[in-house]
Amino acid sequence: MNLCSPAVVRDLLQKYSLAPKKGYGQNFLINPMIPERIAELSSSFAAGDKPCGVLEIGPGVGALTQYLCGEYDKVVSVEIDKGLIPLLDEALADFDNVTVVEGDFMNLDLPAFVREHFGDILDAGGSVGVCANLPYYITTPVIMKLLESFPYGERIPFSSIVVMVQLEVARRLAAKETSSDYGAISAQIALRANTEKLLDVSAGNFHPVPKVASAVVGIIPHGGIREVYPDSPESEEDCARLAELTSELITLAFSQRRKTFINSVGSKYSKEETLAVLEECGIRADVRGEKLSISDFCRIADKLNK
């Protein structure tokens, strides 16, 4: 079944009395080259060996899912729209390695869900990826849930996260310090992972046609705060605490973007102590958050809280 054919998708939706729902950000892929390429990137972008399983968020009508089934031994797709479940049962009937779970990803106990569906793979030493064509309205919450649902002291169990998002968001996710796109989400992700923009996708590849272009982003979780701050404490507990403080500092630094860093974090740290730390780190007193790298944030948080 050609799940990228507008005619096939239209007939399937009509058969089950469905229509794309704006509330769920449903824009279905109609160019088969795009989901095929995303599935390939998902399985090849991961560091180390190719993942054995993949968690898909929001399969829609299964256009990407069918290609993930060809790349992975095991595919588990979470779909919030219960009306799509019978449609997906028909659309994916030819694949015996996919499980569609009805539910709201944002309400999942993610560690328990991963253990339930991928515990066999992880116990055998295999790895699991994440792949999704994410609705624009929920991109950031989904990505941060994937990264923040596991304690700082534990390695995130995903070897890679490959997602299609709004182009503007993709630029922010992958932005580095000094870039005009760099912001709180850029730094928060950098605290936990390395990010790269992989592929641009024009609006014409979707039905209905969205008003903005999209891009595919690859995220590889790293080993934690020690990866970005070599002077991290020795104990796991102290590392976890420093990571939490750094995350809080990032939020403060970008809460009032036009203000200097000293003024932005003033609700928690006095100007005197912040200035002293910046001087100790060799950083200008009038610096703004967008000029600070993730290692800068870690170093400042470390010194502020000693």
N, C-alpha and C positions, 0 to 999 in steps of 0.2 A: 504494500500500500504506500503510495507516494504522499507522505504526510506534509510535504512542502508544496503540494499542488493547491492553488487557491480553490479550484473546483472541488477537489477531494475534501479539503477542510470545510468548505461551505456545506457540502452534502452531509458530512459527519455532524456538523453543528446543527443543521436542520433536522437530521434524524433524531437527535437527542434533545431537540427543542432548546438549543443553546445559542448564545451570541457572545462575542467578546465583551468582557466586563471591564469598564473603565476603572471601577473600584478596586479591581485586582491587578490593574496595569497590564491587561492581557493584549499583547501584540504578537501574533504568531508568525514564525519565520516561513517565508515562501520561496526562498532561494536555497536549494539543497546544498550548494557549495559552502554556505556559511555554517550550518550545524555540523556538517562533515568536518570542516576545518577546526571548529571549536572542540569537537570530540578528539581529534588528533592532537591538538595542543594540550588538552586536558591530560592525556596519557603520556605525552612526551615532555611536558614542561617540568614535571616533578624532578627534584633532586634525587639521585640514586636510581634504584630499579623502578621499572614501570609499575604503577599501582595495580593491585588485583581487583579492587572494588572502588565504586564511586557513589557518592551521595549527590543526588540531583535535587535541586530546590525549584519547584514550580515547573513540572514537565509540560504544562499546556496541553496540546493535542499530541505530543510525543515526537515532534520533529527532531529535536536534539536527542531525545531518549533513544530512538532507534539506532543512531550512530554510536551512542555510548555503549549500547548492547554489543556492538561489534568490536569495541575497543577493550571492554572489561569483562572479567569473569562474572562479576556480580554488580547489578545496578539497583539501587534503592532510591525511588523518587517520592518526594513528599509534595502532595497537591492539596491546596487549601479549598479549592472549588469542588465540592462533592458531586456537582453535576457532571464534572469531567471524568469521574471515576469509571462509569460504564463505557464511556467513549474510549478511554485509554485501554480498558480491557479488550475492546475490539481492535483498536489500532495497533496494539502491541502483542496481539495473540500469537504471532509467529516467533516470539522470543521467549525462551524459558529461563532466562537469567535476570529477569527484572521483577521487582516487587514495587507496586504502587501503594503508598500509605496515605490515606486521607488524614489531613491535619494541618494545623497552622504551625509552620516551622518556628515562628517566634515564641510559641508556647511549649515547645519541646524541652524536655530535660535532655540536653544534647549529649552529655557524657553517657547517660543511660541508654539513649537511642543508639549511639555508636556501638556501645558494648553489645546491645541486643542484636543488631543487624550485621555488625562487622567483627564481632569478637573472635570468630573463628579465623578470619584473615589475619588480624593483629596478633593473635596468639601463635600463629604459625610463622610469624616474622614478616608477613606481607604488609603492604601499605594501602592506604585509602585516600582517594582524592575527592574533591568537591567540584561540581560543575553546575552552572546555572545561567539561564537567561533571566536576569533579575528585573522585576518591575522597578521602574525608576523611583517610585515613591518610598521604597523600603530598602534601597541598596545599602545604605550605611548601617542601619540596624542589623541587617542580615550578616554583613561582613564582620561587624564588631561582635556579634553573638558567636560566630564561628571562632573568633580569636580569643574572646574573653570568657567563654564558658568553662575553661579549664584553668586550674590554679597556676599562678606564675611559676611555681616551682616544678611544674610538670610540662613535658614536651607536648605541644599540640599534636593530636594523632593524625592530622592531615598532611600528606606529603606535598600537596599543592591544592590551591583554590583558584579555579579558572572561571571567571564570570564575565558575562556581557552586561554592560551598564551604559548609562548615558555618557556620551563622549566627554562632556564637561566634567562629570564626576570622575571618569577614568583619569583625566589629567590631574585632578586633585589627589586621587588615591596614590598615583605614582610620582607625585611631585617631590622634588628635593628642596632643601632650604635655599633661600634667595630667589626661588621661582615665584612668579606672581600667583601660581596655582597652589602654592604650599600653604597649608593651614593645619588646624587641629587634627583633622582626620588623617592627613599625611603623616604627622608625627606620631599619632596614636598607633597607626598601623606599623610604622617603622620600629616602634618599641617591641613589636612582636613578630614582624615578618619583613621580607624583602618583596618589593612590588615592581612590576614592569608592564607597560602597555604593549600589547602583542599585536593587535589587529584592529583597524578601523572598519566599521560596518555602516553603510549608508541607510537612510530611512526607507528607501524603496525596497529593501529586502524583507519588509514586514507587512502583515495585514492585521488590523488596519494600519495605514501608514502613520507612524508617529511624527510629531512636529520637530523632532531633534534627531541628530545622528547618534550612533552608538559606537562602542569600542569594547574589545575584549581585553581584560586585565588578568595577569597571572600573579598570584601571591604565593610565596613559599614561606611558611612559618619557620623561624630560626630557633635556636636553642634557648632564647630568653635574653634577659638584660645583659648577661655576660658577653653576648655576641656584639653588643653595641657599646658596652662600657667595661673595658678591661679591669678597671679599678673597683669593680663590684665587690661587696662583702663576700667572705668565704662561705658563710652558712646559707643554706637554702632559704631559711626563714627570713634572714636579713635581706637577701636578694629580693624576695617576694615583697617585703615591706618597701624597699627602695623603688621597685617597679610601680607599686601603687602610688607612692608619693610623686614619682615622675609623671605618671598619668594625670594625677591631680594638678601638677604644675603646668602641664601642657594645656589642660582645660582653662586654667586661670589665665595663662599667657595669651590665649586667643579669644578670651571672652570679650575683650575690648580691643579689637585689632588695631585701631588707630593710635592707641596709647603705647608708651614705651613699656618694656617688660617690667621695669620696676613699679610703674603705676598699675599695671594690669594685675600683678600678684600682691598688691598692697593690702588686699582684704585679709590676707593670711600672714604675710611677712612684712616687717617694717622696712622702710626705705633704707635705713642705715645698714641693717644686716644684709639686705639684698645687694646694695652697692658694694659692701665689703667683699661679698662672695664673687661678684662680677669682676672686681679688681683682682682678686686672687686668681681667677680663671683667665685673666687677660682679655676680658670682653668689655667692650665700650659700655659706658653707663647709660647711653641713650639707645641701646639696642632694642629692637622689637622682636616679638616672637618668631616672625617669619624668617629671621636671619639666623636662628639657632638650629643647629643640627640635633639629631636625637641624642648623640653623645654629649652635646652641650647641655641639653635638658637633664640628662642623667647626672652629669657632674655637678650642675648647680643644685639639683635636688639633694644630692648626697651631702654637699657642703652646708646647705641651708639647714639640714636636719641633724647635723652633728653637734 
